[in-house]
Amino acid sequence: MDWKLEVIAVPVADVDRAKRFYSEQVGFVVDVDRQISATFRVVQLTPPGSACSITIGTGLSTMPPGSMQGLQLCVNDITAARDELVARGVEVSPIQHFEDGVQVEGPGGEWNSYLFFSDPDGNGWAVQQAPARD
């Protein structure tokens, strides 16, 4: 049996602001935006090429806005990913890698090159360079 992680709820305070951030600035595709009731709204967004989406909205979670940390995306070109995010107005860290457990500025090669950013609520994301997959 396959167990596939396909949706992660990300707690946000302002759904429209978060939707704009993830779609217009980070480049996620808006799959669904449905107001079910006055207290329940679901917005599902998917990173290009990903099998896993995020869901933001109202009535979805009891987690406080900004409490998700360590969400991670993988790309095959960390420099191009950083350039794209910067061009879209996202505040991102410099490219970094880890040496002896310490973050050091500059690329470190596949599986060891990262950048970091947060959404407007403070939910924290890492972007990791991974080898191209077939």
N, C-alpha and C positions, 0 to 999 in steps of 0.2 A: 504494500500500500504506500502511495506517495503522500507525504505531508508537506504541503506547499504553503509557505508564508506569503500571503497575497495582499493583505491590507493592514496598515498600522494606523491607529488613531493618534493624532497629534493635537494636544489641547491648546486652543487659542482663545483669546479674549474677544477679538473682532474678526468675524468670519470673512467679511468682505475684504478687509485689509490683508488678511492672511492669504485669501484666494488670489488677490492681485500680486502679492509677493511671490507666491509659488508659481503662478502661471506666467506673469509678465516678466519677473526678474530672474527667477531660477529656471524657467522654461518648462515646467511640468505641464502636461496636457490635462485639461479639465474634462473628466469623463462624465461626471454627474454633478448637478447642482439642483437638489430637490428640497423644497420646503414641505415637510410632511404635515406639520401642524405649527401652531404659534410658538411652540417650545421645542420643536425638533426639526433640524435642518441638516442635511448631509451633502457635503461637497467632497467628491473623490477626485484626486489628481494623481497622475502617473508620470514618473520621470521617463524621458524618451529612452526606449529600448529596455525598460524594466518590466519584470513580471510582477513586481510588488508595487502597490499604490499606497498613498496616504489618504486618510479621511480626516477632514476638519468639519466642524459644525457646531450646532447647539444640541444639548441633550444627549451627547454621545459618550461622555466620559466624566468621571468625578475627579480626574487629575487636574491640578491647577494649571492655568496657562503658563507655558514656558518651562514646564517640569520635565519634558523629554530631553534627555542628553544622550549623545553617543549614536544618534541615527547616522547611518553611513551609506554613502553612494560610492560606486566604483567606476572608474573611467580608464581608458587606455592611454590618455595623454593629459597628464596633470597640468601642464603649462597651458594647453589649449582650453582646458576646463576653467582654469583660473582667469584667463583672458576673457572668456565668454561671460563669466559671472561679473567681473569688473566692468565690462562694457554694458552690462544690463543694470549696473548700479548697486550690486550687492557688495557689502563690506566683507571682504575675505582676508584671511591671514596670508602672510607670505607662505610659499611652499616650504614644508618642513619635513624632516625625517627624524628617526630615533637612533641614537648611538648610546649604547650602554644604559638604556632606559631614560635618557634625557632627550628632550626635543631640541633639535638643532636646525637652524635655518638653512634652506637649500634642499634640492632633490636628493633622494637616497636610492633611487632605482625602483623597479617594479616591486610592489608589495610594501615598499618603505618610503613612499612619497605621499604627503598629505597636505591638504589645506582645510581650513575650518571656517565656518560661518554660522550665524544664528538668524532665526527668523525674527520678525518684529516683537514677538513675545519672549524671546530668549531661548526657544527650543534650539538645541545645539546639534549641528551637523558636521561630519567629517567627510571629506572626499579623498579616496585612496586610489592611487594608480595601481592598476592590475594589468597583467598581460592580456593582449587581445585573445578572445576565445572564438572558436569556430562556430 
